[in-house]
Amino acid sequence: MGKRQVVFTFPEEQLKEPIIYNLSHQFQIVTNIRLADITEDRGWVTLELEGEDEEIELGIAWVTAKGVRVDPIIEKDIKG
């Protein structure tokens, strides 16, 4: 099982569609919303996706095909 953090940026026409819900039901992916900002004409969500790497890849491809921009969150090592 893998985990990946991503940001979904939704165009206005996709704001009312339950994309995150459908993602978790069509693919074996657990979604965890970490942060979100939704208005009438735009929206973005920071998500943690958990599942098999192949399922996550398929799910991200499906979300992208729906017109949602998907950007990875890259964690930097912080050493003190």
N, C-alpha and C positions, 0 to 999 in steps of 0.2 A: 504494500500500500504506500502510496505517495501523497504528498501534500504540495499544493502550489497556491501562491497568493497572486491574484490578478485584479485588475481594474476593468470593469465593464463600463463603457460610455455609450449611452443610449441616445439614438436620434429621436426627435419628437414623435415620429410615427410609431415607434416601438415602445413608448412609455406605458401604454395600457395593456400590453401583452405580457402574460405571466412567464417570461423567459426563464427566470431563475427556478421557478417551480417546475416548469417543463424540463429543464436541464436535469434536475435531480430525479425526475420520474422516468425520463427516456433513457438515461444513462445511469450506471451504478456509481453515482457521485454524491457525496455528502457536501452540501453547501453551507457555509457559515458566513453570514454578513458581518463584516467588521466595521464598516463605515459606509454611509450613503448620503447623497444629496439629490433630491428629486424636486423639480419645479414643473410648471405647466409645459415648458417647451424644451427641457433638457434634463438629463439625469446621469449620475455615475454611481457605481457601487464598488466598494472594495470587498472582495470575497476570498475566503479560503476554500479551496476545492480539495477534497480528500477522496481517494479511490485508486484503482489501478492506473498506472501511467497511460496505458492505451485508452482506457475509458475517458480519462481527462482530456487527452488529445482529441478524441472523437467528439467529446462534448464541446470543447473550445471551437473546433471546426464548425459544428452545428450552429453555435451562437454567432460566430463570424458570418456564416451564410445568411443568418437572419438580419444582418445589417448592423450588428452591435460591434463596436470597436473593442478589442481585447488587448490589454497591455499587461505584461508581467511586472510583478513587483520583485525587484532584486534586492535581497537582503545583503548588506555589507557586514563583513566581520568587524566587530569592534573589540579591539584588544587594548587593555589598559595597563 
